[in-house]
Amino acid sequence: MILSILGFVAGIALVILGADWLTNGASALARRLKMSELMIGLTIVALGTSLPELVISVASALSGNSGISLGNVLGSNIFNGMLILGITALITPVVFNGRMLSRELPFNLLASLVVILVSGSMLVGGAPGEYITRYGGMLLLCFCAVFVRYTFTITSEKEEDAAVQPMPAMKMVLMIAGGLAALIFGGKVFVNGATDIARLFGLSEALIGITIVSAGSSLPELAVSVNAARKGNVGIALGNILGSSILNIFFILGCSATIVPISLSGFSPVDYYVLLVSSLFIYLFGQFGGKNVINRTEGALLVLGYAGYLTYLIMGI
């Protein structure tokens, strides 16, 4: 128990430190490559902060713990779309540009719809013995390929972003590499400690995955987004949230299900409804919330929504 608690605390510390390094390095890289901060958020930062989810989900699937694998992805996306985006908006209003409204937000909503599609009849209370098959996993990977292709086609588009102080190339590389390493290792240590603690209380595999593991593996996204928002780099924060959510479903769940079919046992339609509603709310807030922005009031609603979902899960134990 003591080692688990120490791992829990040490993991949080490493994630916070790594997030600060990665945010600074990514901002400098955006300026050096003359790319927008949104683009860096959608690619390097999103992929880097999604690595804990990838490692955890694939390892869980290979070890036969598919409940943790699926719960990690579903829980991480709910965590990203409600708690992280909500907290970011509470720090500073999140503004969507025209391109994001027409491309990134629909992609994020599409990912939630596709994961429901490959989960069979789960949305209407399907049988617990169902699986996300290897064919479903390959379909997700096909959507991932489309998203990656789309992302690289817009790397040449320029935008005006917040000023970033020049940084020596070697320092920039070391900060990005060191930040990613700290995030990945810290997230892994945190999840191991938190999972050990949770299992002592007899929680189910699916519940552990959708709460403790997903929250732990999403700490990099939370830390990066909060740091970026605090420093005025909203493009990195928003690109990180959307990019990570899209990659979680298309790439991470796609890889996991392609390797080993994912059991839906232990999950309920409510988990899928919350995922879909959170993606839909983000889309509606961005499109119709007024001046293409998620303001502090809407951010508070997202945070409260996550608190309500967490309360529902706890009461169902």
Backbone as numpy.savetxt, mean C-alpha at the origin, in Angstrom:
# Nx Ny Nz CAx CAy CAz Cx Cy Cz
8.15 -13.57 24.37 7.33 -12.36 24.37 8.19 -11.10 24.37
9.27 -11.11 25.21 10.14 -9.93 25.29 10.82 -9.67 23.96
11.32 -10.75 23.31 11.97 -10.59 22.00 10.99 -10.06 20.96
9.74 -10.51 21.03 8.72 -10.04 20.09 8.45 -8.56 20.27
8.37 -8.12 21.51 8.14 -6.70 21.80 9.32 -5.86 21.33
10.55 -6.35 21.58 11.75 -5.63 21.14 11.78 -5.52 19.62
11.42 -6.61 18.94 11.36 -6.58 17.48 10.32 -5.60 16.98
9.18 -5.57 17.65 8.10 -4.65 17.31 8.59 -3.20 17.36
9.26 -2.82 18.46 9.74 -1.45 18.65 10.88 -1.13 17.69
11.84 -2.06 17.56 12.98 -1.83 16.67 12.52 -1.69 15.22
11.51 -2.47 14.82 10.99 -2.38 13.46 10.41 -1.01 13.16
9.64 -0.46 14.10 9.07 0.87 13.91 10.17 1.91 13.74
11.21 1.82 14.60 12.31 2.79 14.53 13.02 2.74 13.18
13.28 1.53 12.69 13.95 1.38 11.40 13.09 1.91 10.25
11.79 1.66 10.32 10.89 2.12 9.27 10.86 3.65 9.20
10.80 4.30 10.35 10.77 5.76 10.37 12.06 6.35 9.82
13.20 5.77 10.23 14.49 6.25 9.73 14.61 6.01 8.23
14.24 4.82 7.79 14.33 4.51 6.37 13.43 5.39 5.52
12.25 5.71 6.04 11.32 6.56 5.30 11.90 7.95 5.08
12.58 8.48 6.09 13.18 9.82 5.95 14.28 9.82 4.90
15.13 8.79 4.93 16.20 8.70 3.93 15.63 8.54 2.52
14.66 7.65 2.38 14.10 7.38 1.06 13.39 8.60 0.49
12.65 9.33 1.31 11.95 10.52 0.84 12.94 11.57 0.34
14.00 11.81 1.10 15.00 12.80 0.68 15.71 12.37 -0.59
16.10 11.10 -0.64 16.79 10.61 -1.83 15.91 10.61 -3.06
14.64 10.22 -2.91 13.72 10.18 -4.05 13.42 11.58 -4.58
13.31 12.54 -3.69 13.07 13.92 -4.12 14.25 14.44 -4.94
15.46 14.12 -4.47 16.66 14.54 -5.21 16.74 13.85 -6.57
16.37 12.57 -6.61 16.39 11.83 -7.87 15.39 12.40 -8.86
14.22 12.80 -8.36 13.21 13.40 -9.24 13.77 14.65 -9.91
14.46 15.49 -9.15 15.04 16.70 -9.72 16.17 16.37 -10.70
17.04 15.42 -10.35 18.18 15.10 -11.21 17.74 14.52 -12.55
16.70 13.67 -12.53 16.21 13.05 -13.76 15.16 13.90 -14.47
14.87 15.07 -13.90 13.86 15.99 -14.44 12.51 15.30 -14.58
12.23 14.45 -13.60 10.94 13.77 -13.55 10.11 14.38 -12.43
8.81 14.29 -12.57 7.94 14.81 -11.52 8.01 13.94 -10.29
7.73 14.52 -9.12 7.72 13.76 -7.89 6.62 12.69 -7.91
5.51 12.99 -8.60 4.45 11.99 -8.74 4.99 10.75 -9.43
5.80 10.93 -10.48 6.33 9.79 -11.21 7.27 8.96 -10.35
8.13 9.63 -9.57 9.02 8.91 -8.66 8.18 8.14 -7.63
7.12 8.75 -7.14 6.26 8.08 -6.18 5.60 6.85 -6.76
5.17 6.95 -8.03 4.49 5.84 -8.69 5.42 4.68 -9.02
6.72 4.95 -9.13 7.65 3.91 -9.56 8.60 3.49 -8.45
9.68 4.23 -8.26 10.73 3.82 -7.32 10.22 3.70 -5.89
9.55 4.76 -5.40 9.10 4.74 -4.01 8.00 3.70 -3.81
7.04 3.63 -4.73 5.94 2.68 -4.59 6.44 1.24 -4.61
7.35 0.93 -5.54 7.88 -0.43 -5.61 8.73 -0.74 -4.40
9.55 0.22 -3.98 10.41 -0.01 -2.82 9.63 -0.25 -1.55
8.60 0.56 -1.32 7.83 0.39 -0.09 6.87 -0.79 -0.17
6.68 -1.35 -1.37 5.82 -2.53 -1.51 6.60 -3.83 -1.35
7.93 -3.74 -1.28 8.73 -4.95 -1.15 8.41 -5.75 0.11
8.14 -5.11 1.27 7.76 -5.93 2.42 6.52 -6.77 2.16
5.50 -6.17 1.51 4.29 -6.92 1.18 4.61 -8.08 0.24
5.51 -7.83 -0.73 5.86 -8.88 -1.69 6.53 -10.04 -0.98
7.53 -9.75 -0.16 8.27 -10.80 0.55 7.33 -11.58 1.47
6.51 -10.86 2.23 5.61 -11.50 3.19 4.57 -12.35 2.49
3.95 -11.80 1.42 2.88 -12.52 0.73 3.39 -13.78 0.03
4.50 -13.65 -0.69 5.04 -14.81 -1.40 5.53 -15.87 -0.42
6.23 -15.44 0.63 6.72 -16.40 1.63 5.56 -17.09 2.33
4.50 -16.34 2.63 3.32 -16.93 3.28 2.64 -17.95 2.38
2.53 -17.61 1.08 1.90 -18.53 0.14 2.71 -19.82 0.01
4.03 -19.68 -0.06 4.90 -20.85 -0.20 4.86 -21.74 1.04
4.67 -21.12 2.21 4.64 -21.90 3.45 3.25 -22.43 3.78
2.27 -22.16 2.88 0.92 -22.66 3.10 0.03 -21.76 3.92
0.53 -20.58 4.28 -0.26 -19.63 5.07 -0.91 -18.60 4.15
-1.80 -19.07 3.26 -2.36 -18.18 2.26 -3.28 -17.13 2.87
-3.81 -17.40 4.07 -4.64 -16.40 4.73 -3.85 -15.15 5.03
-2.60 -15.33 5.47 -1.74 -14.18 5.72 -1.42 -13.47 4.41
-1.20 -14.24 3.34 -0.85 -13.67 2.04 -1.96 -12.76 1.50
-3.19 -13.28 1.46 -4.32 -12.49 0.95 -4.68 -11.37 1.92
-4.69 -11.68 3.21 -5.03 -10.66 4.20 -4.06 -9.50 4.17
-2.79 -9.80 3.91 -1.78 -8.76 3.82 -2.09 -7.77 2.70
-2.49 -8.30 1.54 -2.78 -7.43 0.39 -4.07 -6.64 0.61
-5.15 -7.32 0.99 -6.41 -6.62 1.22 -6.27 -5.58 2.33
-5.67 -6.01 3.44 -5.51 -5.11 4.56 -4.61 -3.93 4.25
-3.53 -4.18 3.50 -2.61 -3.10 3.14 -3.29 -2.05 2.28
-4.12 -2.48 1.32 -4.79 -1.52 0.46 -5.84 -0.72 1.21
-6.54 -1.37 2.14 -7.50 -0.64 2.97 -6.74 0.35 3.86
-5.64 -0.09 4.42 -4.79 0.75 5.26 -4.27 1.95 4.46
-3.80 1.68 3.23 -3.29 2.76 2.37 -4.38 3.76 2.02
-5.51 3.23 1.54 -6.55 4.10 1.00 -7.35 4.86 2.04
-7.40 4.35 3.25 -8.19 5.02 4.28 -7.31 5.71 5.33
-6.46 4.95 5.99 -5.69 5.54 7.09 -4.54 6.41 6.59
-3.70 5.88 5.67 -2.54 6.65 5.23 -2.95 7.89 4.45
-3.87 7.72 3.49 -4.32 8.88 2.72 -5.07 9.86 3.62
-5.84 9.34 4.57 -6.55 10.21 5.49 -5.61 11.03 6.35
-4.57 10.38 6.90 -3.59 11.10 7.72 -2.83 12.12 6.89
-2.46 11.73 5.66 -1.76 12.66 4.77 -2.60 13.90 4.51
-3.90 13.71 4.26 -4.80 14.84 4.01 -4.99 15.69 5.26
-4.91 15.09 6.44 -5.01 15.87 7.67 -3.79 16.77 7.85
-2.63 16.31 7.37 -1.41 17.12 7.46 -1.44 18.26 6.45
-1.78 17.92 5.21 -1.90 18.93 4.16 -2.89 18.44 3.12
-3.82 19.27 2.64 -4.79 18.83 1.64 -4.09 18.20 0.43
-4.64 17.09 -0.04 -4.05 16.34 -1.15 -4.71 16.77 -2.46
-3.92 17.36 -3.36 -4.44 17.88 -4.61 -4.16 16.90 -5.74
-5.18 16.59 -6.54 -5.04 15.73 -7.71 -4.96 16.59 -8.97
-3.96 16.32 -9.82 -3.94 17.03 -11.09 -4.83 16.32 -12.10
-5.00 16.94 -13.26 -5.92 16.39 -14.26 -5.55 15.02 -14.74
-4.24 14.77 -14.93 -3.80 13.47 -15.41 -4.10 12.38 -14.39
-3.89 12.70 -13.12 -4.14 11.71 -12.08 -5.62 11.35 -12.01
-6.49 12.35 -12.19 -7.93 12.11 -12.15 -8.37 11.18 -13.27
-7.71 11.28 -14.42 -8.13 10.49 -15.57 -7.38 9.17 -15.70
-6.28 8.99 -14.96 -5.48 7.78 -15.13 -5.24 7.02 -13.83
-4.51 7.62 -12.87 -4.14 6.89 -11.67 -5.34 6.47 -10.82
-6.28 7.39 -10.61 -7.44 7.06 -9.78 -8.29 5.95 -10.40
-8.58 5.99 -11.71 -9.32 4.87 -12.30 -8.56 3.54 -12.20
-7.22 3.57 -12.34 -6.43 2.35 -12.20 -6.57 1.78 -10.79
-6.56 2.65 -9.79 -6.70 2.20 -8.41 -8.07 1.56 -8.18
-9.12 2.16 -8.74 -10.46 1.59 -8.63 -10.56 0.28 -9.40
-9.93 0.22 -10.57 -9.92 -0.99 -11.38 -9.29 -2.16 -10.62
-8.19 -1.89 -9.91 -7.51 -2.95 -9.16 -8.45 -3.59 -8.14
-9.24 -2.76 -7.45 -10.18 -3.29 -6.47 -11.26 -4.13 -7.13
-11.72 -3.72 -8.30 -12.74 -4.48 -9.02 -12.19 -5.82 -9.53
-10.95 -5.81 -10.01 -10.36 -7.02 -10.57 -10.10 -8.06 -9.48
-9.67 -7.62 -8.28 -9.43 -8.60 -7.21 -10.75 -9.27 -6.79
-11.85 -8.53 -6.90 -13.16 -9.14 -6.64 -13.49 -10.16 -7.73
-13.18 -9.81 -8.96 -13.42 -10.70 -10.10 -12.69 -12.03 -9.93
-11.41 -11.98 -9.56 -10.64 -13.23 -9.46 -10.97 -14.00 -8.18
-11.72 -13.36 -7.27 -12.11 -14.04 -6.03 -13.45 -14.76 -6.16
-13.94 -14.89 -7.37 -15.17 -15.65 -7.61 -16.38 -15.00 -7.02
-17.15 -15.75 -6.24 -18.41 -15.25 -5.70 -18.27 -14.70 -4.28
-17.04 -14.34 -3.90 -16.82 -13.88 -2.53 -17.66 -12.65 -2.19
-17.86 -11.76 -3.15 -18.59 -10.52 -2.87 -20.02 -10.78 -2.45
-20.58 -11.89 -2.88 -21.95 -12.21 -2.50 -22.00 -13.40 -1.54
-20.90 -13.55 -0.79 -20.87 -14.59 0.24 -20.57 -15.96 -0.30
-19.56 -16.04 -1.17 -19.19 -17.31 -1.77 -18.72 -18.34 -0.75
-18.60 -19.57 -1.18 -18.20 -20.66 -0.30 -16.78 -20.44 0.21
-16.52 -20.75 1.49 -15.19 -20.54 2.06 -14.11 -21.43 1.45
-14.52 -22.47 0.73 -13.54 -23.36 0.13 -13.00 -22.86 -1.20
-13.42 -21.68 -1.65 -12.97 -21.16 -2.93 -11.53 -20.66 -2.85
-10.94 -20.49 -4.05 -9.54 -20.06 -4.14 -9.41 -18.97 -5.21
-8.37 -18.18 -5.06 -7.88 -17.37 -6.18 -6.91 -18.30 -6.90
-7.27 -18.73 -8.10 -6.50 -19.75 -8.81 -5.25 -19.16 -9.46
-4.44 -20.06 -10.00 -3.25 -19.61 -10.73 -3.64 -18.79 -11.95
-4.76 -19.15 -12.59 -5.22 -18.35 -13.74 -5.59 -16.94 -13.29
-6.21 -16.85 -12.10 -6.52 -15.53 -11.56 -5.26 -14.74 -11.29
-4.24 -15.42 -10.75 -2.97 -14.76 -10.50 -2.33 -14.26 -11.78
-2.38 -15.07 -12.84 -1.80 -14.65 -14.13 -2.58 -13.48 -14.73
-3.90 -13.45 -14.52 -4.69 -12.31 -14.99 -4.26 -11.04 -14.29
-4.01 -11.12 -12.98 -3.55 -9.96 -12.23 -2.20 -9.48 -12.75
-1.32 -10.42 -13.08 0.00 -10.05 -13.60 -0.12 -9.39 -14.98
-1.10 -9.80 -15.77 -1.34 -9.14 -17.07 -1.74 -7.68 -16.87
-2.61 -7.43 -15.89 -2.98 -6.05 -15.58 -1.77 -5.27 -15.06
-0.90 -5.95 -14.32 0.32 -5.30 -13.83 1.20 -4.86 -14.99
1.32 -5.71 -16.00 2.13 -5.37 -17.17 1.57 -4.13 -17.87
0.25 -4.05 -17.96 -0.39 -2.88 -18.59 -0.09 -1.62 -17.78
-0.17 -1.73 -16.45 0.09 -0.58 -15.59 1.54 -0.12 -15.70
2.49 -1.07 -15.71 3.91 -0.72 -15.82 4.18 -0.06 -17.16
3.59 -0.61 -18.22 3.77 -0.02 -19.56 3.23 1.40 -19.59
2.07 1.59 -19.02 1.46 2.92 -18.96 2.33 3.89 -18.17
2.89 3.41 -17.04 3.70 4.27 -16.19 4.91 4.79 -16.94
5.58 3.91 -17.68 6.78 4.35 -18.38 6.47 5.21 -19.60
5.27 5.14 -20.12 4.93 6.01 -21.25 4.74 7.45 -20.83
4.53 7.68 -19.53 4.31 9.06 -19.09 5.51 9.63 -18.34
6.65 8.92 -18.35 7.82 9.42 -17.64 8.39 10.68 -18.29
8.06 10.90 -19.54 8.59 12.09 -20.21 7.76 13.33 -19.92
6.58 13.17 -19.29 5.74 14.32 -18.99 6.32 15.08 -17.81
6.36 16.41 -17.92 6.97 17.24 -16.89 5.90 17.97 -16.10
6.20 18.14 -14.83 5.32 18.91 -13.97 6.16 19.78 -13.07
5.56 20.82 -12.54 6.23 21.66 -11.56 5.99 21.08 -10.18
7.06 20.81 -9.46 6.93 20.27 -8.11 7.67 21.15 -7.13
7.53 20.81 -5.84 8.18 21.59 -4.81 9.69 21.58 -4.99
10.33 22.68 -4.63 11.77 22.81 -4.78 12.50 21.77 -3.94
13.55 21.17 -4.51 14.35 20.19 -3.81 15.80 20.64 -3.83
16.45 20.66 -2.68 17.84 21.08 -2.62 18.72 20.09 -3.37
19.72 20.60 -4.14 20.63 19.69 -4.85 21.32 18.75 -3.87
21.55 17.51 -4.32 22.19 16.52 -3.47 23.24 15.79 -4.28
24.46 15.58 -3.73 25.49 14.83 -4.45 24.99 13.45 -4.85
25.42 12.99 -6.02 24.92 11.73 -6.56 25.16 10.55 -5.62
26.37 10.46 -5.04 26.67 9.33 -4.16 25.80 9.34 -2.91
25.61 10.53 -2.34 24.76 10.64 -1.16 23.33 10.25 -1.50
22.86 10.66 -2.68 21.50 10.35 -3.10 21.31 8.83 -3.23
22.28 8.15 -3.87 22.19 6.70 -4.04 22.21 5.99 -2.70
23.11 6.44 -1.80 23.21 5.82 -0.48 21.94 6.01 0.33
21.31 7.19 0.21 20.09 7.45 0.97 18.94 6.58 0.47
18.83 6.44 -0.86 17.76 5.61 -1.42 17.98 4.14 -1.06
19.22 3.64 -1.26 19.51 2.24 -0.96 19.38 1.95 0.53
19.96 2.84 1.35 19.89 2.65 2.80 18.47 2.75 3.31
17.70 3.69 2.73 16.31 3.85 3.14 15.48 2.63 2.82
15.65 2.10 1.62 14.90 0.90 1.23 15.29 -0.29 2.11
16.59 -0.43 2.38 17.05 -1.54 3.23 16.45 -1.44 4.63
16.46 -0.24 5.20 15.91 -0.06 6.54 14.41 -0.31 6.56
13.71 0.14 5.49 12.27 -0.08 5.41 11.94 -1.57 5.34
12.65 -2.28 4.48 12.35 -3.70 4.28 12.67 -4.51 5.53
13.88 -4.30 6.07 14.29 -5.05 7.26 13.43 -4.67 8.47
13.19 -3.36 8.63 12.38 -2.91 9.75 10.96 -3.43 9.68
10.38 -3.43 8.47 9.03 -3.96 8.31 8.96 -5.44 8.63
10.00 -6.18 8.21 10.02 -7.63 8.47 10.13 -7.91 9.97
11.02 -7.19 10.65 11.20 -7.38 12.09 9.91 -7.04 12.83
9.28 -5.94 12.40 8.03 -5.52 13.04 6.95 -6.58 12.88
6.77 -7.06 11.66 5.72 -8.03 11.38 5.94 -9.32 12.16
7.20 -9.79 12.22 7.49 -11.01 12.97 7.12 -10.85 14.44
7.51 -9.71 15.01 7.20 -9.47 16.41 5.72 -9.34 16.66
5.04 -8.57 15.79 3.60 -8.36 15.96 2.81 -9.65 15.75
3.24 -10.46 14.79 2.54 -11.71 14.52 2.68 -12.68 15.69
3.88 -12.76 16.27 4.09 -13.63 17.43 3.18 -13.21 18.59
3.09 -11.90 18.81 2.25 -11.39 19.89 0.78 -11.73 19.63
0.34 -11.50 18.37 -1.05 -11.75 18.03 -1.43 -13.22 18.20
-0.54 -14.12 17.82 -0.84 -15.54 17.89 -0.95 -16.04 19.33
-0.29 -15.34 20.22 -0.43 -15.70 21.63 -1.86 -15.52 22.12
-2.62 -14.65 21.41 -4.01 -14.39 21.80 -4.98 -15.21 20.96
-4.47 -16.13 20.14 -5.32 -17.05 19.40 -6.07 -16.44 18.23
-5.51 -15.41 17.59 -6.17 -14.79 16.44 -6.01 -15.68 15.21
-6.99 -15.63 14.28 -6.94 -16.46 13.07 -5.89 -15.93 12.10
-5.49 -16.83 11.20 -4.50 -16.48 10.18 -4.98 -15.32 9.31
-6.25 -15.39 8.87 -6.80 -14.33 8.02 -6.84 -13.00 8.76
-7.26 -13.04 10.03 -7.36 -11.80 10.81 -5.99 -11.20 11.06
-5.00 -12.07 11.36 -3.63 -11.58 11.54 -3.15 -10.89 10.27
-3.42 -11.53 9.12 -2.97 -10.97 7.85 -3.60 -9.62 7.54
-4.91 -9.50 7.78 -5.62 -8.29 7.37 -5.47 -7.14 8.37
-4.91 -7.44 9.55 -4.74 -6.38 10.56 -3.26 -6.17 10.89
-2.69 -7.05 11.70 -1.33 -6.86 12.19 -0.31 -6.86 11.06
-0.34 -7.90 10.21 0.66 -8.01 9.16 0.51 -6.89 8.12
-0.73 -6.61 7.72 -0.93 -5.56 6.72 -0.52 -4.19 7.25
-0.85 -3.92 8.52 -0.44 -2.64 9.11 1.07 -2.55 9.20
1.71 -3.65 9.62 3.16 -3.64 9.73 3.85 -3.48 8.40
3.40 -4.23 7.39 4.03 -4.14 6.08 3.70 -2.83 5.37
2.66 -2.12 5.84 2.31 -0.81 5.27 2.97 0.35 6.01
3.71 0.05 7.07 4.41 1.12 7.77 5.32 1.94 6.85
6.04 1.28 5.88 6.85 2.09 4.97 6.02 3.13 4.22
4.84 2.72 3.68 3.99 3.67 2.98 3.53 4.79 3.91
3.17 4.43 5.14 2.72 5.44 6.10 3.83 6.43 6.42
5.01 5.90 6.73 6.13 6.77 7.09 6.57 7.65 5.93
6.67 7.06 4.72 7.09 7.83 3.55 6.07 8.92 3.23
4.79 8.56 3.25 3.75 9.54 2.89 3.66 10.68 3.89
3.74 10.35 5.19 3.68 11.40 6.21 4.90 12.31 6.13
6.09 11.71 5.94 7.30 12.52 5.80 7.24 13.41 4.57
6.78 12.84 3.45 6.70 13.60 2.21 5.70 14.74 2.34
4.54 14.46 2.95 3.53 15.50 3.12 4.03 16.60 4.05
4.72 16.20 5.12 5.25 17.18 6.07 6.26 18.10 5.43
7.00 17.57 4.44 8.02 18.37 3.76 7.49 19.07 2.52
6.19 18.93 2.27 5.58 19.61 1.13 5.67 18.85 -0.17
6.18 17.61 -0.17 6.30 16.81 -1.40 5.06 15.94 -1.56
3.91 16.56 -1.77 2.64 15.82 -1.83 2.61 14.86 -3.01
3.32 15.20 -4.09 3.36 14.31 -5.25 3.92 12.94 -4.92
5.00 12.91 -4.12 5.58 11.63 -3.71 4.60 10.88 -2.80
3.98 11.60 -1.87 3.04 10.95 -0.94 1.89 10.31 -1.70
1.28 11.06 -2.61 0.12 10.55 -3.33 0.51 9.45 -4.31
1.60 9.65 -5.05 2.06 8.62 -5.97 2.42 7.34 -5.25
3.00 7.48 -4.05 3.36 6.32 -3.24 2.12 5.53 -2.82
1.09 6.23 -2.36 -0.14 5.57 -1.91 -0.83 4.84 -3.06
-1.04 5.55 -4.18 -1.74 4.94 -5.31 -0.91 3.85 -5.96
0.40 4.12 -6.17 1.27 3.14 -6.81 1.37 1.86 -5.99
1.51 2.00 -4.67 1.62 0.83 -3.81 0.34 0.00 -3.82
-0.81 0.68 -3.78 -2.10 -0.03 -3.78 -2.30 -0.82 -5.07
-1.94 -0.21 -6.19 -2.10 -0.89 -7.48 -1.15 -2.08 -7.58
0.12 -1.88 -7.17 1.10 -2.97 -7.23 0.76 -4.09 -6.25
0.18 -3.76 -5.10 -0.19 -4.79 -4.14 -1.11 -5.83 -4.75
-2.10 -5.36 -5.51 -3.07 -6.28 -6.10 -2.54 -6.92 -7.38
-2.11 -6.09 -8.32 -1.72 -6.63 -9.62 -0.42 -7.44 -9.57
0.57 -6.96 -8.84 1.88 -7.62 -8.84 2.04 -8.61 -7.68
1.83 -8.12 -6.45 2.10 -8.96 -5.28 1.11 -10.12 -5.16
-0.19 -9.81 -5.21 -1.18 -10.89 -5.16 -1.09 -11.75 -6.41
-0.79 -11.14 -7.55 -0.63 -11.89 -8.79 0.49 -12.91 -8.69
1.65 -12.48 -8.15 2.78 -13.41 -7.97 2.42 -14.52 -7.00
1.81 -14.16 -5.88 1.48 -15.15 -4.85 0.52 -16.21 -5.38
-0.56 -15.77 -6.05 -1.56 -16.72 -6.55 -1.04 -17.55 -7.71
-0.12 -17.00 -8.50 0.45 -17.76 -9.61 1.34 -18.88 -9.08
2.01 -18.63 -7.96 2.87 -19.65 -7.35 2.04 -20.71 -6.65
1.10 -20.27 -5.80 0.24 -21.18 -5.04 -1.17 -20.60 -4.99
-2.23 -21.36 -5.38 -3.60 -20.84 -5.27 -3.89 -20.35 -3.85
-4.58 -19.21 -3.75 -4.82 -18.55 -2.46 -6.21 -18.91 -1.94
-6.27 -19.51 -0.76 -7.55 -19.87 -0.16 -8.28 -18.62 0.35
-9.61 -18.59 0.16 -10.43 -17.47 0.64 -11.04 -17.78 2.00
-10.67 -18.90 2.58 -11.20 -19.28 3.88 -10.79 -18.26 4.94
-11.75 -17.86 5.76 -11.47 -16.91 6.83 -11.79 -15.47 6.47
-12.10 -15.22 5.19 -12.43 -13.86 4.76 -13.94 -13.75 4.51
-14.44 -12.53 4.60 -15.87 -12.31 4.40 -16.08 -11.27 3.31
-17.31 -11.19 2.77 -17.59 -10.15 1.77 -17.34 -8.74 2.29
-17.45 -8.55 3.60 -17.24 -7.22 4.18 -15.85 -6.69 3.87
-14.84 -7.58 3.91 -13.47 -7.16 3.61 -13.37 -6.60 2.19
-14.07 -7.26 1.26 -14.04 -6.81 -0.13 -14.87 -5.55 -0.32
-15.99 -5.47 0.38 -16.81 -4.26 0.30 -16.03 -3.03 0.78
-15.32 -3.19 1.90 -14.56 -2.06 2.45 -13.46 -1.64 1.48
-12.78 -2.62 0.87 -11.74 -2.31 -0.11 -12.33 -1.53 -1.29
-13.45 -2.02 -1.82 -14.07 -1.38 -2.97 -14.59 0.02 -2.62
-15.24 0.15 -1.47 -15.79 1.45 -1.06 -14.67 2.46 -0.82
-13.55 2.03 -0.22 -12.45 2.96 0.02 -11.88 3.49 -1.30
-11.72 2.60 -2.28 -11.22 3.03 -3.60 -12.21 3.96 -4.28
-13.51 3.64 -4.15 -14.55 4.46 -4.76 -14.60 5.84 -4.11
-14.46 5.89 -2.78 -14.47 7.17 -2.08 -13.32 8.06 -2.52
-12.13 7.47 -2.67 -10.97 8.25 -3.12 -11.26 8.84 -4.49
-11.83 8.02 -5.36 -12.15 8.49 -6.72 -13.18 9.62 -6.67
-14.22 9.44 -5.86 -15.27 10.46 -5.78 -14.77 11.73 -5.11
-13.95 11.59 -4.05 -13.40 12.77 -3.39 -12.52 13.57 -4.37
-11.71 12.84 -5.16 -10.84 13.52 -6.10 -11.60 14.19 -7.24
-12.65 13.50 -7.71 -13.40 14.01 -8.86 -14.42 15.07 -8.49
-15.09 14.87 -7.35 -16.23 15.73 -7.05 -16.14 16.41 -5.68
-15.01 16.25 -4.99 -14.89 16.81 -3.66 -14.67 18.30 -3.62
-14.49 18.94 -4.77 -14.28 20.37 -4.82 -12.82 20.70 -5.09
-12.56 21.31 -6.25 -11.21 21.71 -6.65 -10.23 20.55 -6.70
-10.73 19.35 -7.02 -9.88 18.16 -7.19 -8.94 17.95 -6.01
-9.47 17.99 -4.82 -8.64 17.90 -3.63 -9.35 17.06 -2.56
-8.54 16.31 -1.80 -9.06 15.67 -0.59 -8.67 16.58 0.55
-9.65 17.26 1.12 -9.36 18.22 2.18 -9.28 17.53 3.54
-9.05 18.33 4.58 -8.87 17.76 5.91 -10.15 17.09 6.43
-11.30 17.64 6.08 -12.56 17.02 6.51 -12.73 15.64 5.89
-12.45 15.54 4.59 -12.55 14.25 3.91 -11.48 13.29 4.42
-10.29 13.82 4.74 -9.24 12.99 5.33 -9.69 12.41 6.66
-10.36 13.23 7.46 -10.87 12.76 8.76 -11.91 11.67 8.56
-12.75 11.79 7.54 -13.76 10.77 7.26 -13.10 9.43 6.90
-12.01 9.49 6.12 -11.30 8.27 5.76 -10.70 7.60 7.01
-10.10 8.39 7.88 -9.51 7.85 9.11 -10.60 7.23 9.99
-11.73 7.92 10.13 -12.84 7.39 10.92 -13.39 6.10 10.30
-13.43 6.05 8.97 -13.90 4.85 8.29 -13.00 3.66 8.60
-11.69 3.89 8.62 -10.77 2.79 8.95 -10.95 2.36 10.40
-11.14 3.33 11.29 -11.36 3.00 12.70 -12.62 2.16 12.86
-13.67 2.48 12.09 -14.90 1.71 12.14 -14.70 0.29 11.65
-13.93 0.12 10.56 -13.66 -1.22 10.03 -12.84 -2.03 11.02
-11.85 -1.41 11.65 -11.03 -2.10 12.64 -11.88 -2.52 13.83
-12.80 -1.66 14.24 -13.70 -2.00 15.35 -14.57 -3.21 14.99
-15.06 -3.25 13.75 -15.86 -4.37 13.28 -15.05 -5.67 13.36
-13.78 -5.63 12.94 -12.96 -6.83 12.97 -12.71 -7.29 14.40
-12.43 -6.35 15.28 -12.15 -6.70 16.68 -13.38 -7.30 17.35
-14.56 -6.70 17.07 -15.78 -7.19 17.68 -16.16 -8.58 17.18
-15.65 -8.92 15.98 -15.96 -10.24 15.41 -15.04 -11.34 15.87
-14.04 -10.99 16.70 -13.11 -12.01 17.17 -13.81 -13.03 18.08
